[in-house]
Each structure stands twice: as C-alpha cells, then as structure tokens.
Amino acid sequence: MTLNSRAAAELVRSTDTVAVPLGPGQPSDFLHALGDRDDFVDLQVFGALLVDLYGVFTKPGVRYLSGFFGPAERFLADTGANVEFVPADFRRFAPIGEKLAPRVVATLASLPDADGYMSLSLHAGATVQEIHRCGADPDRLLIVETNPNAPRTFGFGTAAHRIHVDEADAIIESNRPIFTLADAPPTEAEQRIAEFARAYVHDGSTLQTGIGGVPSQVVKILAEGTGGDYGIHSEMFTTALMKLHQSGKVSNARKGQFDGVSITTFAAGTQELNEWLHENHDVRFLPVDIVNSPEVISHNHNMVTINGAIAVDLYGQVVADTIDGKQFSGIGGHEDFVAASGLALDDRSLICLPSTSEIAGNIVSRIVARHNAGAIVTTPRHQLDVVITEFGVAELRGRTVRERAIALSEIAAPTLRDELRAAAHTLR
C-alpha cells in the first residue's frame, strides 16, 4: 500500500525495533516523520552514518545503535542523545542484522520500473538480504521510500540490487533531494602524499579508494596522467572515480573477475555523480559481503588500495576510527582492504596520512612511538604494507619490528623525527 511518511511512521509501535541502511540508503522522509512522534517507550533503531539530523534520535525512549559514526552521530552523542556504537566491520553488519532481525526494515529506492522492480539505488551494503527476509515475513514490516531523484542502478549476476513492489508492506513516495557529498580540496600535504601514492598504481591496476583528500587527489592525478586500463573494485564509489571513468582511463578489462564493470557497495558524492550513475551499466552494486571479501578482493589483478588513518605507531598498529578512545567514525572495510592487498606480491595496500595534526594550537605527530593508553587499534600491525606521509614512504612488508619502526620514524615530521628514531632503535 502507498502511504505518506506520517502514516508509515505510525506503523511503528511505541516499543519496536527498526533498521535502516548506511548513509545514502536511508529513507529520510520516514525517519523525519518518526521524529514527529512523542510516544516511544522503547524504540531501538539500527543504522550507520546518518545523512541528516533526525529528530527521532533526540526523543525519550529512543535508542540508536550505529555501526559507523559520522558528523550527525557525533553531534547527537555530544548533546546527550542515546547513541551507542556497535563495533563491527562493514561485512559483519549483515550477520548482525540477521541476528537482530528487526521487526521493521526501511530503505530508500528508485521509482518502480515497468515490471514493478525498485532499484536499491546508491546502497547495497549489508541490508539487502535482510530487506528480502523482512518482505517475506508476515510478522515483519518492510517500508520502502521511493524517490524520483534516486538513481536507478544495477547489480551483477544473481545479486540483482532491487526489490519488487509486492515485497513491500508500505511504499512512501518522496521527492526529497538525495544526499550529496562535496569533494573537499586537498591540502598541500595531501597533494604530496598523493604524488607518492601514484607511483604504486600501474597500467591495469585495480583500485579501491576511501574517502578524503588523498584518494581523490590520487584519482585526479591518474585521470590527468598518461596511464590507464584501470579497474575499480571499491567499497565506496566517489565523484573522483566517476571522473576517472569520464577520462577514459577505466576499462575493467584486466581485473580477473567482474571484468567489464566497476564494482562497489555504496556511492556518495556530488549531484553530478548521482545523475551519472542513473541507468549506468558500467557500475554495479553488490552486497558488502561480496565486495569486501578478502578472497574476492585478492583475486583482482594488481590490486591497489588507498586508505587513511588517524595515527600509526612504530609497530605499525593503525588507529583509524577513534580519537583518544572516543568514537569518531567506524571500522568500515578498512581492515578488509588492507589485509587482502597483502596476499599477493603485486598487490599493494597504502595507508596515507599527514605527518601531524594541530590540536588546541599544538602540533601533534600522527606517527607515534606508542599509542596512548586506551587507544583502540583498528587494523593490526601485521596487516600493513605501505605507510605514506607528505615526507615519504615507509615500506613495511617483510621487515623486522625494528626495521619497520625506523622506516616509520623517517617519514614523520622533521622536527619530531629524532625522538621517534631513538624509540625505534629500542624495539626488537
């Protein structure tokens, strides 16, 4: 049945469980309509990376469990909302969702096609199977928010990336603008890091890029350069990757699997990206358990992964999702892509970060002798391959503890290097 967002929100009980996808898969009209209610006793909502400040999460009786913090989660948590982090990498969202089996699942989708199929648009992620299970269960409630602004995108093979109108218990018709994410211009440090990183990408390489100035700048350099014949297998599809396609440098001809198409599990970028993705068969959306599987990733030809970090210690331990033990972002696919790219000699994993940050007016090294007590490691030391700052490259693969530490100390900020060198020489 077709309902307005307020009527659909009334289908949620005062004590209930609701799940929504990560980021661009969220049904915003439905979530905003939930915020108009004040009768919740125990509403638990599962999601990740909110794309808006939804009032429902400020209400008494509402608890939000997030698998990935963004600006909205951080703001809500800092202002007293009942927001908690669920530690899990992106792939594990799927079995967690199956275990929790929320009574209500709500998702964004494109308008139905002539056969009644609604594309899951910008997000496949970890919710696809739970969406279908919910739609098939008469005791559960599947709410689909359709939007003409949501691009119709496609899956691959048996992963069809769509749901049928007959699966939905309620359909909301929305015309809200779709979430967009602007590219931030790279800093000077990020530009230098990108230049170092570009040397690891060869003709025919398969690329995964995370979010941020460094990955976007690397892709810009590739788009403007002389190389090409690249493939794309990336958890997130970005505006920069679209521009690489538009430059004619992406063939997806030498990947070894999913040849001929770029593979992703969600997309976030500019309005131009959303429009470009609409009915574009060159990019295919697959569930995260496929896209982020280390076995699948490692089968790609000459895989190069480019990701960031908050800090790296001299052992090579990466902190990427917390600051001083406080949740900042999420685990995502960080370890999946870092680990998978170390399984073959011609695959490379790049961890890219500026050498310093400014905190309260003080310059702080992001290459540290040891992480502070209470620091939470995102990716263990044995997974790392290459670390890059604006001052150079540390190759860690096959090196001893001390050799790795010395290499990392050499790419720290020059004024902080001596102390790190001294610490490095004490390690065994």
C-alpha positions as CSV (number, residue, x, y, z in Angstrom):
1,M,0.0,0.0,0.0
2,T,1.1,3.6,-0.7
3,L,1.2,5.8,2.4
4,N,2.5,9.3,3.2
5,S,5.5,9.4,5.5
6,R,3.5,10.3,8.6
7,A,1.1,7.3,8.1
8,A,4.1,5.0,7.5
9,A,5.7,6.2,10.7
10,E,2.5,5.4,12.6
11,L,3.0,1.7,11.7
12,V,6.0,1.6,14.1
13,R,5.0,0.5,17.6
14,S,5.9,2.5,20.7
15,T,8.1,-0.4,21.6
16,D,9.7,-1.7,18.5
17,T,12.9,-2.4,16.5
18,V,13.8,-0.7,13.2
19,A,16.7,-1.0,10.9
20,V,17.8,1.4,8.1
21,P,20.8,1.1,5.7
22,L,24.0,3.0,6.0
23,G,24.2,6.6,4.7
24,P,22.7,7.0,1.2
25,G,20.3,4.1,1.6
26,Q,18.4,5.9,4.4
27,P,14.7,6.8,3.9
28,S,14.8,10.4,5.1
29,D,11.1,11.3,4.9
30,F,10.3,8.2,7.0
31,L,13.0,9.0,9.6
32,H,11.9,12.6,9.9
33,A,8.3,11.5,10.3
34,L,9.3,9.3,13.2
35,G,10.6,12.4,14.8
36,D,7.1,13.9,14.9
37,R,6.0,11.3,17.5
38,D,6.5,11.6,21.2
39,D,5.0,8.2,22.4
40,F,8.0,5.9,22.2
41,V,8.6,3.7,25.2
42,D,11.5,1.5,23.8
43,L,12.3,2.1,20.2
44,Q,15.6,0.7,19.1
45,V,16.9,1.8,15.7
46,F,19.9,0.2,14.0
47,G,21.8,2.0,11.3
48,A,25.1,3.7,10.4
49,L,26.4,7.0,9.1
50,L,23.3,9.2,9.3
51,V,23.0,11.7,6.4
52,D,20.8,14.1,8.4
53,L,20.0,15.2,11.9
54,Y,16.8,13.2,12.5
55,G,14.7,14.4,15.5
56,V,13.6,10.9,16.4
57,F,17.1,10.2,18.0
58,T,16.6,13.1,20.5
59,K,13.3,11.6,21.8
60,P,12.9,9.9,25.2
61,G,12.5,6.2,24.8
62,V,14.6,6.0,21.6
63,R,18.0,4.3,21.4
64,Y,20.1,4.5,18.3
65,L,22.7,1.8,17.6
66,S,25.2,2.8,14.9
67,G,27.8,0.8,13.1
68,F,29.6,3.9,11.8
69,F,29.7,7.4,13.2
70,G,29.5,10.5,11.0
71,P,29.0,14.2,11.9
72,A,25.4,13.5,12.9
73,E,26.2,10.7,15.2
74,R,29.0,12.7,16.9
75,F,26.7,15.7,17.3
76,L,23.9,13.6,18.8
77,A,26.2,11.8,21.2
78,D,27.8,15.0,22.3
79,T,24.4,16.6,23.0
80,G,23.1,13.8,25.2
81,A,21.2,11.6,22.8
82,N,21.1,7.8,23.4
83,V,23.5,6.9,20.7
84,E,25.9,3.9,21.0
85,F,28.5,2.4,18.7
86,V,28.3,-1.2,17.6
87,P,31.9,-2.4,16.8
88,A,31.9,-4.4,13.6
89,D,33.5,-4.1,10.2
90,F,31.1,-3.5,7.3
91,R,30.9,-7.1,6.3
92,R,29.7,-8.1,9.8
93,F,26.7,-5.8,9.6
94,A,24.9,-8.5,7.6
95,P,25.1,-11.3,10.2
96,I,24.4,-8.8,12.9
97,G,21.3,-7.7,11.1
98,E,20.2,-11.3,10.7
99,K,20.7,-11.9,14.4
100,L,18.8,-8.8,15.5
101,A,16.0,-9.4,12.9
102,P,14.4,-6.0,13.5
103,R,10.6,-6.1,13.1
104,V,10.7,-3.0,10.8
105,V,13.2,-2.5,7.9
106,A,13.0,0.7,5.9
107,T,15.0,1.7,2.9
108,L,15.3,4.2,0.1
109,A,14.7,3.0,-3.5
110,S,14.2,4.3,-7.0
111,L,10.8,4.5,-8.6
112,P,9.4,1.2,-9.8
113,D,10.2,0.2,-13.4
114,A,7.6,-1.2,-15.8
115,D,7.9,-4.6,-14.1
116,G,7.4,-3.3,-10.6
117,Y,11.1,-3.5,-9.5
118,M,12.6,-0.7,-7.4
119,S,16.4,-0.4,-7.6
120,L,18.2,0.0,-4.2
121,S,19.9,2.9,-5.8
122,L,23.0,4.2,-4.0
123,H,23.4,1.4,-1.4
124,A,23.6,-2.3,-1.4
125,G,25.8,-2.7,1.7
126,A,24.8,-5.2,4.4
127,T,21.0,-4.9,4.3
128,V,19.9,-6.5,1.0
129,Q,19.2,-10.0,2.4
130,E,17.5,-8.6,5.5
131,I,15.3,-6.5,3.2
132,H,14.1,-9.6,1.3
133,R,13.7,-11.6,4.5
134,C,11.6,-8.9,6.1
135,G,9.5,-8.6,3.0
136,A,8.8,-12.3,3.0
137,D,7.8,-12.5,6.7
138,P,4.2,-11.6,7.5
139,D,5.1,-10.7,11.1
140,R,7.6,-8.1,10.0
141,L,7.2,-4.7,8.2
142,L,9.1,-3.6,5.1
143,I,8.8,0.1,4.3
144,V,10.2,1.4,1.0
145,E,10.6,5.1,0.3
146,T,10.7,5.7,-3.4
147,N,12.2,8.9,-4.8
148,P,12.4,10.1,-8.4
149,N,15.8,11.7,-7.6
150,A,17.3,8.3,-6.6
151,P,19.3,6.9,-9.5
152,R,18.3,3.5,-10.8
153,T,21.4,1.4,-10.5
154,F,22.1,-2.3,-11.2
155,G,23.6,-5.4,-9.5
156,F,25.5,-8.2,-11.1
157,G,24.5,-11.8,-11.8
158,T,22.3,-13.2,-9.1
159,A,22.8,-10.1,-6.9
160,A,20.0,-8.1,-8.6
161,H,20.1,-5.0,-6.4
162,R,16.4,-4.5,-6.5
163,I,13.1,-5.3,-4.7
164,H,9.6,-5.7,-6.1
165,V,6.7,-3.6,-5.1
166,D,4.9,-6.8,-3.9
167,E,7.6,-7.4,-1.3
168,A,6.9,-4.0,0.4
169,D,4.2,-3.6,3.1
170,A,4.2,0.1,2.7
171,I,5.6,2.4,0.0
172,I,6.3,6.1,0.6
173,E,6.5,8.5,-2.3
174,S,9.2,11.1,-1.6
175,N,10.7,13.9,-3.6
176,R,13.3,15.0,-1.1
177,P,16.8,15.9,-2.6
178,I,19.1,12.9,-2.4
179,F,22.1,13.2,-0.1
180,T,25.3,14.6,-1.7
181,L,28.9,14.8,-0.5
182,A,31.2,17.5,-1.9
183,D,34.8,16.8,-2.5
184,A,37.0,18.8,-0.1
185,P,40.0,20.4,-1.9
186,P,43.2,18.6,-0.9
187,T,45.8,20.3,1.4
188,E,49.4,20.7,0.3
189,A,50.3,17.8,2.5
190,E,47.6,15.6,0.9
191,Q,48.8,16.6,-2.6
192,R,52.4,15.5,-1.8
193,I,51.1,12.2,-0.3
194,A,49.0,11.6,-3.4
195,E,52.1,12.1,-5.6
196,F,54.0,9.4,-3.6
197,A,50.9,7.1,-3.8
198,R,50.5,7.5,-7.5
199,A,53.8,5.6,-8.1
200,Y,52.2,2.4,-6.8
201,V,49.5,2.5,-9.5
202,H,50.4,0.9,-12.8
203,D,48.6,0.4,-16.0
204,G,45.9,-2.2,-15.5
205,S,45.8,-1.8,-11.7
206,T,42.5,-2.4,-9.9
207,L,41.8,0.4,-7.5
208,Q,40.0,0.8,-4.2
209,T,39.8,4.3,-2.7
210,G,38.5,5.5,0.6
211,I,37.0,8.9,1.3
212,G,39.1,12.1,1.7
213,G,41.5,14.4,0.0
214,V,44.3,11.9,-0.6
215,P,42.3,9.2,-2.5
216,S,40.5,11.9,-4.5
217,Q,43.8,13.6,-5.4
218,V,45.4,10.3,-6.4
219,V,42.5,9.6,-8.8
220,K,42.7,13.1,-10.2
221,I,46.4,12.6,-11.0
222,L,45.5,9.3,-12.7
223,A,42.7,10.9,-14.7
224,E,45.0,13.6,-15.9
225,G,48.0,11.3,-16.5
226,T,49.2,9.1,-19.3
227,G,48.4,5.7,-17.9
228,G,45.1,3.8,-18.0
229,D,43.4,0.5,-18.4
230,Y,42.4,0.6,-14.8
231,G,39.8,-1.4,-12.9
232,I,37.7,-0.4,-9.9
233,H,36.7,-2.6,-7.0
234,S,35.9,-0.2,-4.2
235,E,33.6,-0.3,-1.1
236,M,32.6,3.3,-1.8
237,F,32.1,4.8,-5.3
238,T,33.0,8.5,-5.3
239,T,32.9,11.5,-7.6
240,A,36.6,11.1,-8.2
241,L,36.1,7.6,-9.5
242,M,33.4,8.9,-11.8
243,K,35.8,11.4,-13.2
244,L,38.4,8.6,-13.8
245,H,35.7,6.8,-15.8
246,Q,34.9,10.0,-17.7
247,S,38.6,10.4,-18.6
248,G,38.5,7.1,-20.5
249,K,41.1,5.5,-18.2
250,V,38.8,2.8,-16.8
251,S,38.4,-0.4,-18.8
252,N,37.9,-3.0,-16.1
253,A,39.4,-5.4,-18.7
254,R,42.2,-6.9,-16.6
255,K,40.6,-7.5,-13.2
256,G,40.3,-11.2,-13.3
257,Q,36.7,-11.1,-12.1
258,F,33.7,-8.8,-12.7
259,D,35.5,-7.9,-15.9
260,G,34.0,-5.0,-17.8
261,V,32.3,-3.3,-14.8
262,S,33.3,-1.3,-11.8
263,I,32.2,-2.9,-8.5
264,T,31.0,-1.1,-5.4
265,T,28.6,-1.5,-2.5
266,F,27.6,2.2,-2.0
267,A,28.1,5.5,-3.6
268,A,28.4,9.0,-2.1
269,G,29.3,12.2,-4.0
270,T,28.0,15.1,-5.8
271,Q,24.7,15.6,-7.6
272,E,26.6,15.1,-10.9
273,L,27.6,11.6,-9.6
274,N,24.0,10.7,-8.8
275,E,22.9,11.7,-12.3
276,W,25.8,9.9,-13.9
277,L,25.0,6.7,-12.1
278,H,21.4,6.7,-13.2
279,E,20.9,3.6,-15.5
280,N,24.7,3.4,-15.9
281,H,25.6,-0.3,-16.5
282,D,29.3,0.4,-16.1
283,V,29.0,0.5,-12.3
284,R,27.4,-2.4,-10.4
285,F,26.3,-2.5,-6.8
286,L,26.8,-5.7,-4.8
287,P,26.3,-6.6,-1.2
288,V,29.2,-5.8,1.1
289,D,29.9,-9.5,1.9
290,I,31.0,-9.9,-1.7
291,V,32.7,-6.5,-2.3
292,N,34.7,-6.6,0.9
293,S,35.5,-10.3,1.0
294,P,39.4,-10.5,1.2
295,E,39.2,-13.6,-1.0
296,V,37.3,-11.7,-3.7
297,I,39.5,-8.6,-3.3
298,S,42.7,-10.6,-3.6
299,H,41.6,-12.1,-6.9
300,N,41.7,-8.7,-8.6
301,H,44.7,-8.0,-10.8
302,N,47.4,-5.8,-9.3
303,M,45.0,-4.5,-6.5
304,V,46.0,-1.2,-5.0
305,T,44.0,0.0,-2.0
306,I,44.3,3.6,-0.7
307,N,43.0,4.4,2.8
308,G,43.6,6.8,5.6
309,A,44.4,6.7,9.3
310,I,44.3,8.9,12.3
311,A,47.6,7.6,13.8
312,V,50.1,4.9,13.2
313,D,52.6,3.7,15.9
314,L,56.1,2.5,15.4
315,Y,54.8,-1.1,15.5
316,G,52.6,-0.4,12.5
317,Q,49.3,-0.5,14.5
318,V,46.7,1.7,12.9
319,V,44.1,3.8,14.8
320,A,41.6,4.8,12.2
321,D,38.1,5.3,13.8
322,T,38.7,6.7,17.3
323,I,40.4,9.7,18.8
324,D,41.7,9.4,22.4
325,G,39.4,6.3,22.8
326,K,36.3,8.3,21.7
327,Q,34.4,7.0,18.7
328,F,34.9,9.3,15.6
329,S,33.9,7.2,12.6
330,G,33.8,3.5,12.1
331,I,35.7,0.4,11.2
332,G,34.1,0.0,7.8
333,G,36.1,-2.0,5.3
334,H,39.5,-0.7,6.4
335,E,41.0,-4.0,7.5
336,D,39.4,-6.0,4.7
337,F,41.1,-4.0,2.0
338,V,44.4,-3.5,3.9
339,A,44.6,-7.3,4.6
340,A,43.5,-8.5,1.2
341,S,46.1,-6.5,-0.7
342,G,48.9,-8.2,1.2
343,L,48.0,-11.7,-0.1
344,A,49.9,-11.4,-3.4
345,L,53.2,-9.7,-4.2
346,D,51.9,-7.4,-6.9
347,D,49.0,-6.1,-4.7
348,R,49.7,-3.1,-2.6
349,S,47.9,-1.5,0.4
350,L,48.6,2.2,1.1
351,I,47.8,3.8,4.4
352,C,48.0,7.6,3.8
353,L,48.1,10.3,6.5
354,P,49.6,13.7,7.1
355,S,52.5,13.5,9.5
356,T,51.0,15.9,12.0
357,S,47.7,17.4,13.3
358,E,47.1,20.7,15.1
359,I,45.2,20.1,18.4
360,A,44.4,23.1,20.6
361,G,47.2,25.1,19.0
362,N,49.8,22.3,19.4
363,I,51.4,20.3,16.6
364,V,51.0,16.6,17.3
365,S,52.7,13.8,15.4
366,R,50.5,11.2,13.8
367,I,53.4,8.8,13.7
368,V,53.8,7.9,17.3
369,A,56.2,5.8,19.3
370,R,53.3,4.1,21.1
371,H,49.6,4.8,21.1
372,N,48.2,6.4,24.3
373,A,46.7,4.1,26.9
374,G,43.1,3.5,26.0
375,A,43.7,3.8,22.2
376,I,41.7,1.4,20.1
377,V,43.5,-0.3,17.3
378,T,41.5,-0.5,14.0
379,T,44.0,-2.6,12.0
380,P,46.7,-4.7,13.5
381,R,50.4,-4.3,12.6
382,H,50.8,-7.5,10.6
383,Q,48.3,-6.3,8.0
384,L,50.3,-3.2,6.9
385,D,52.2,-2.9,3.7
386,V,53.0,0.8,2.9
387,V,52.5,3.9,5.0
388,I,52.8,7.3,3.3
389,T,53.1,10.9,4.7
390,E,54.0,14.1,2.9
391,F,57.6,13.3,3.8
392,G,57.9,10.0,2.1
393,V,57.1,6.3,2.1
394,A,57.7,3.5,4.7
395,E,57.7,0.0,3.2
396,L,56.8,-2.4,5.9
397,R,56.3,-5.7,4.2
398,G,58.8,-8.4,5.2
399,R,60.7,-6.1,7.6
400,T,61.5,-6.7,11.2
401,V,59.9,-4.9,14.1
402,R,62.9,-2.5,14.4
403,E,63.3,-2.0,10.7
404,R,59.6,-1.1,10.3
405,A,59.9,1.3,13.3
406,I,62.9,3.0,11.8
407,A,61.2,3.3,8.4
408,L,58.1,4.9,10.0
409,S,60.2,7.3,12.0
410,E,61.9,8.6,8.8
411,I,58.5,9.8,7.4
412,A,57.5,11.7,10.5
413,A,57.7,15.5,10.6
414,P,61.4,16.5,10.6
415,T,61.2,18.4,13.9
416,L,59.7,15.2,15.6
417,R,61.9,12.7,13.9
418,D,64.8,12.4,16.4
419,E,62.7,11.3,19.3
420,L,60.9,8.7,17.1
421,R,64.2,7.4,15.8
422,A,65.5,6.9,19.3
423,A,62.4,5.0,20.2
424,A,62.6,2.9,17.0
425,H,66.1,1.7,17.8
426,T,65.0,0.3,21.1
427,L,62.4,-2.1,19.5
428,R,63.1,-5.7,18.8
